[in-house]
């Protein structure tokens, strides 16, 4: 049973880590690229948009740390 448990934990951790990557790309990388290239559809560069990107980054970091914590539940 521990093999099945370990595989489920690794699958969950992998999914959480991929979700954290998606959050960082959507909330941080995309706006920074849009601002740097001056896309007309980019959100205005204000303190609110920077805070919004920071929230996306902190959410991505939280998901990544949750994925790492999930891996600690592996059984021998």
LUMKOLLO-427706 format. One record per residue: x negated, y negated, z negated of N, C-alpha, C, O in turn. Coordinates in steps of 0.001 Angstrom, whole numbers, plus 524288, in hexadecimal, padded with zeros to 5 digits. Last residue first. Layout:
residues N
XYZXYZXYZXYZ;...
end
This chain:
residues 76
7DF017ECB67F22E7DAD87F0437F3DC7DCC37F5BD7F48E7D9BA7F9327F5F5;7E74D7E29A7F7357E6227E6D67F3827E1CB7EA387F5B17E1047EA8B7FA6D;7E8647D4E47F80A7E7187D9D77FA7E7E5AB7DDCC7F6517E32A7DC847F26A;7EA1F7CB1C7F44D7ED9D7CF407F27E7EC967D4777F5237EFA87D81D7F483;7E4007C4167F9517E2207C5F47F43D7E5827CA6E7F22A7E3DF7CD3C7EE9E;7E9A67C0E1801C87E5C67C4F7802937E3887C7067FD777E15E7CB517FD58;7EF617B8C37FD9C7F21A7BD957FF027EE3F7C2077FFAB7EF6C7C67B7FE47;7E7FF7B1057FD307E9DD7B3447F84C7ECB07B86B7F93D7EC687BC007F60A;7E72E7AEA9807B97E2AA7B0CD804F37E4467B3697FFDE7E22F7B77D7FE6A;7F13A7AAA8809437EF8B7AF5380C257EAD47B1DA8097D7EA8B7B6A280910;7F0B47A1ED802EA7F4707A604801A07F30E7AB19804737F3A57AF5880244;7E97A79C27808837E80779E10803547EBC37A255801757EA267A5F27FEB8;7EFA779A2A8115F7EABF79D13811E17E90F79F5280C997E76C7A3D480C43;7F7B47944180D0E7F8E27994480F847F3FE79C9C810137F42F7A15B80F53;7F1E978B87809B17F4C178EBF805EC7F609794198082C7F5827980D8057C;7EE7278793813507EAAC7896380F727ED4378CED80B677EB05790E6809DF;7F814784BF817A37F4D7788B081A387F0D378AEB8166F7EFEA78FA38165D;7FAE977D0A810767FE33781A88110D7FB217860F813A17FB8478A9381205;7F30E775D3812437F3687784A80D1F7F6DF77D2780D447F5DA780F280A7E;7F5887731D81CB97F0867758981B777F0BB77854816367EECF77CB6815BA;7FF5F76E9681B857FECE7733881ED67F9C07761881D847F9A877AE481D39;7FC3F766208155E7FFE4769FB8133E7FFA176F08816687FFA97734B8142C;7F5FE760C781C847F3AF762E3817BF7F72A766FC815327F53E76ADD8131B;7FD6975D97823AE7F975761688254C7F6C7763DC820987F5717687A820AC;802987567A81D028056D75AE981F43801A175F278211880289763C882029;7FAAD74F4681B737FCA375241816FE7FF897571E818E67FEFC75B57816AB;7FA2074B89825C47F58274DF6823617F7257514781EB07F535755A081E04;803FA74750826ED8028374BB082A457FDA474E748282F7FD1B75332828C8;8037773F6481F5F807587439181EEF805EE74847822498069F74CBD820A1;7FBFD738AE822F27FADC73B9081E2A7FEAB7401781D897FD457442B81B68;7FB9B73AA0830F57FCE1737AA82C3B7FB7573AFB8277E7F9EB73F8282800;7FB8773B3C83D3E7F78773C438394D7F889738B2834A17F6927345083464;80735740A18429F803E873C1A8415C8002A73D6683CE98017D740498394D;8060B74CB4849B5808707498A84596804F8744E28445B800377453384502;8050C74CF6857A6802B474DD4852818059274A9584E6B807527463E84F86;8081B74AF18618A80BEB74D9285E2E809C874EAE858BC80C73751178558B;7FF63746D38666F803D07435B86550807E9745D7861C180AE47430C85F36;7F2DD749E68614B7F79474BB0863FA7FC2A748238629C7FCC37469A85E17;7E861747D485E4C7EC147439C85F457F0E374545862577F2C774255865A6;7E12374EBE85B227E1A174E00860C57E5A3749D6862287E63874879866BA;7E25D74E0F850547DD3C74CFE852967DD7974C1D8587A7DA637491A85A9A;7ECDB750B184E957EAFC74B7284D407E5D874A35850057E50D745D4851D7;7ECE875B1B852187F05D7574C854957EE90751BE853747EEB274E69856EA;7E5C475F7784B1A7E49075F67850BA7E7E575B60853827E5FB7588A856E3;7EB7E75DFD841E47E64E75BA4842757E4BC75B5F848357E29A7576F849F5;7F4C5763E9843A37F4F175E2C8433A7EFA175B96843E77EF487576884640;7EFE876E4B8449C7F2F076BE2848D37F35A765F78483D7F2607632D84C09;7EB0D7701A83AC07E7FC76FE283F987EAEE76D09843EE7E8B3769BC8469F;7F3B876F6C8336E7EEDB76C75832ED7EC2676BD3838357EB1876773839E5;7FCD177532835817FD1477082832517F83C76D358321B7F8877689B830BC;7FA1B77D8383C547FEAE77A3683D517FE457750283A6C7FF48770E283CAF;7F10B7819E8379E7F0EB77FD583D0D7F57177C1983E247F4B67780484093;7F48A7842A82DA17F04D7806482E387EFF377E58833D17EEAC779C8834A1;7FC7078B6782FF77FDB87868F82D3E7F96D7827E82DF37FA8D77DE482EC6;7F686793658349F7FA75790A2837B57FBE778B74835287FC8978787837DC;7F0B5796A282BF97EE097947E830967F1D779164833F77F07E78D37835F1;7F8A379A77825B17F5A7795EB823E07F2A4793728286A7F21A78EAC828A5;7FBA87A2E982BBF7FF5E79EAA82AE67FC8C799C6828FD7FDEE7956C82A81;7F2C37A91182AA37F4247A70982FD27F8097A28D82F667F7BC79ECC83263;7F3B07AB3381FEF7EF2C7A843821DC7F0377A616827537EEAE7A1AE8287D;7FCE97B0F081F8E7FC947ABFA81CBD7F80B7A8B081EBC7F8807A3EC81F2C;7F9C47B9A98257C7FE097B6558274D7FDEE7B1048249C7FEC77AD0382723;7F1DB7BDB481F0E7F0AC7BBF8824627F4DD7B858826837F3AC7B46E8290A;7F7A47C058816247F3747BC76815CE7F2037BA5981B317F10E7B5AD81BC8;7FE457C81081A508006E7C348818147FC4D7BEFE817D87FD607BA8281935;7F6B57CF8981D1D7FA2C7CD55821117FC817C82A81F2F7FCB17C45A8221C;7F2777D1E6813647EF207CF948176E7F25D7CD1881BBE7F0ED7C8FF81DCE;7FB487D63280E927F8DE7D18880C617F56C7CED68106D7F5727CA0C810D8;7FCDC7DEFE814DF800EA7DAF2814887FEB37D5D9812688001A7D1A381442;7F3B67E470812C77F4C47E299818177F8F37DE5F818217F89A7DA9B81B1A;7F5017E684808157F0A37E357809EA7F19D7E13480F5E7F0777DCA981072;7FDF07ED17808617FE047E8278057D7F9B27E481807717FAAB7DFE280859;7F9EC7F58480DDD7FE457F2908100F7FE917ED3680D727FF5D7E94281011;7F2547F8AC806AC7F0D27F72A80BFD7F5117F3EA80E8E7F3F17F00281120;7F7EE7FB597FDDE7F4BF7F6A37FDA17F2E17F4F3803127F1F47F052803FA;7FCD4804B1800008000080000800007FCAA7FB12800007FE617F703801EF;
end
